[in-house]
């Protein structure tokens, strides 16, 4: 009985070249405009959820409608630029997250297929090695290093 193949997909060299060119174009468009935070910095600056986003929207409306109430230490032009850029980035990020999820899910299924087939080959190789099938023992001994035994050793 054949093993279940969860996914069957392959990209042509032309498709891979087109994807690579598109990613290069995106990286070029983002160069000098995006930031890459360290893990510690990511923890310092959290995400805003829907509730906070709605509140920020409300604050923006009040700031626009009441410029005399905006304190001098807030750079309103910079605030407006940040606000507009965040609005511009949101749909792009949603699209990129969708693309990432598709590629990640595809890779997970491909990896599962590869691992399932590799384990099946390894198990068959173990049986072949036990039956002294020529060439199988050396391959089995090389591959079994992936699964070191961690159980208790028998005491003499």
LUMBAMAR-491733 format. One record per residue (C-alpha): residue number from 1; chain; x, y, z. Coordinates in steps of 0.05 Angstrom, whole numbers, padded with zeros to 5 digits. Layout:
R resi chain   east  north     up
R  NUM     A      X      Y      Z
...
***
This chain:
R resi chain   east  north     up
R    1     A  00000  00000  00000
R    2     A  00029  00067 -00020
R    3     A  00037  00122  00032
R    4     A -00012  00180  00028
R    5     A  00019  00239 -00008
R    6     A -00009  00302  00026
R    7     A  00012  00350 -00029
R    8     A  00040  00346 -00099
R    9     A  00068  00412 -00124
R   10     A  00129  00435 -00162
R   11     A  00151  00503 -00186
R   12     A  00183  00511 -00255
R   13     A  00249  00548 -00259
R   14     A  00212  00606 -00293
R   15     A  00161  00610 -00236
R   16     A  00217  00610 -00184
R   17     A  00253  00665 -00223
R   18     A  00189  00706 -00226
R   19     A  00176  00697 -00151
R   20     A  00248  00715 -00135
R   21     A  00244  00778 -00179
R   22     A  00179  00799 -00146
R   23     A  00210  00790 -00077
R   24     A  00272  00829 -00098
R   25     A  00227  00885 -00123
R   26     A  00190  00886 -00056
R   27     A  00256  00886 -00017
R   28     A  00281  00943 -00061
R   29     A  00217  00984 -00050
R   30     A  00224  00973  00026
R   31     A  00299  00987  00030
R   32     A  00314  01044  00077
R   33     A  00241  01050  00098
R   34     A  00232  00991  00144
R   35     A  00263  00970  00210
R   36     A  00286  00902  00235
R   37     A  00279  00899  00311
R   38     A  00317  00854  00357
R   39     A  00276  00804  00398
R   40     A  00284  00849  00459
R   41     A  00260  00910  00421
R   42     A  00200  00870  00395
R   43     A  00180  00857  00467
R   44     A  00186  00931  00484
R   45     A  00140  00953  00428
R   46     A  00077  00912  00427
R   47     A  00022  00909  00375
R   48     A -00042  00947  00379
R   49     A -00107  00909  00377
R   50     A -00173  00929  00347
R   51     A -00197  00964  00410
R   52     A -00134  01007  00415
R   53     A -00134  01019  00340
R   54     A -00205  01046  00345
R   55     A -00184  01090  00403
R   56     A -00125  01117  00363
R   57     A -00173  01132  00305
R   58     A -00217  01171  00353
R   59     A -00157  01210  00381
R   60     A -00135  01227  00310
R   61     A -00204  01255  00296
R   62     A -00202  01298  00359
R   63     A -00131  01322  00343
R   64     A -00152  01342  00273
R   65     A -00215  01376  00297
R   66     A -00183  01411  00356
R   67     A -00112  01432  00336
R   68     A -00108  01482  00393
R   69     A -00111  01424  00443
R   70     A -00052  01387  00412
R   71     A  00008  01398  00458
R   72     A  00069  01432  00428
R   73     A  00112  01372  00444
R   74     A  00073  01328  00395
R   75     A  00097  01336  00324
R   76     A  00028  01335  00291
R   77     A  00057  01330  00220
R   78     A  00098  01269  00240
R   79     A  00038  01239  00276
R   80     A -00004  01248  00213
R   81     A  00051  01217  00170
R   82     A  00056  01157  00218
R   83     A -00019  01149  00217
R   84     A -00023  01151  00141
R   85     A  00036  01103  00132
R   86     A  00005  01053  00181
R   87     A -00059  01056  00141
R   88     A -00020  01045  00077
R   89     A  00020  00986  00105
R   90     A -00039  00948  00136
R   91     A -00068  00919  00071
R   92     A  00002  00903  00045
R   93     A  00018  00866  00110
R   94     A -00047  00827  00105
R   95     A -00030  00805  00035
R   96     A  00041  00786  00054
R   97     A  00016  00748  00115
R   98     A -00031  00709  00070
R   99     A  00025  00693  00022
R  100     A  00070  00673  00080
R  101     A  00016  00628  00109
R  102     A  00006  00594  00041
R  103     A  00080  00581  00032
R  104     A  00089  00559  00105
R  105     A  00029  00511  00101
R  106     A  00054  00483  00035
R  107     A  00123  00472  00064
R  108     A  00093  00437  00125
R  109     A  00056  00388  00081
R  110     A  00117  00376  00037
R  111     A  00160  00366  00099
R  112     A  00109  00317  00127
R  113     A  00110  00277  00062
R  114     A  00186  00277  00062
R  115     A  00191  00255  00134
R  116     A  00138  00200  00126
R  117     A  00174  00172  00065
R  118     A  00242  00178  00098
R  119     A  00218  00140  00160
R  120     A  00187  00086  00116
R  121     A  00253  00079  00078
R  122     A  00292  00077  00143
R  123     A  00247  00023  00173
R  124     A  00253 -00018  00110
R  125     A  00328 -00008  00111
R  126     A  00331 -00033  00183
R  127     A  00295 -00097  00163
R  128     A  00341 -00104  00102
R  129     A  00402 -00095  00146
R  130     A  00377 -00147  00195
R  131     A  00369 -00195  00136
R  132     A  00440 -00178  00111
R  133     A  00416 -00149  00044
R  134     A  00480 -00125  00010
R  135     A  00494 -00051  00019
R  136     A  00439 -00039  00069
R  137     A  00479 -00043  00134
R  138     A  00526  00015  00120
R  139     A  00468  00060  00099
R  140     A  00427  00039  00160
R  141     A  00485  00052  00207
R  142     A  00495  00121  00177
R  143     A  00421  00139  00183
R  144     A  00409  00111  00252
R  145     A  00452  00166  00282
R  146     A  00389  00210  00276
R  147     A  00357  00168  00331
R  148     A  00407  00159  00388
R  149     A  00384  00112  00442
R  150     A  00371  00149  00507
R  151     A  00344  00091  00548
R  152     A  00377  00060  00609
R  153     A  00439  00019  00595
R  154     A  00439 -00051  00621
R  155     A  00485 -00060  00680
R  156     A  00533 -00119  00676
***
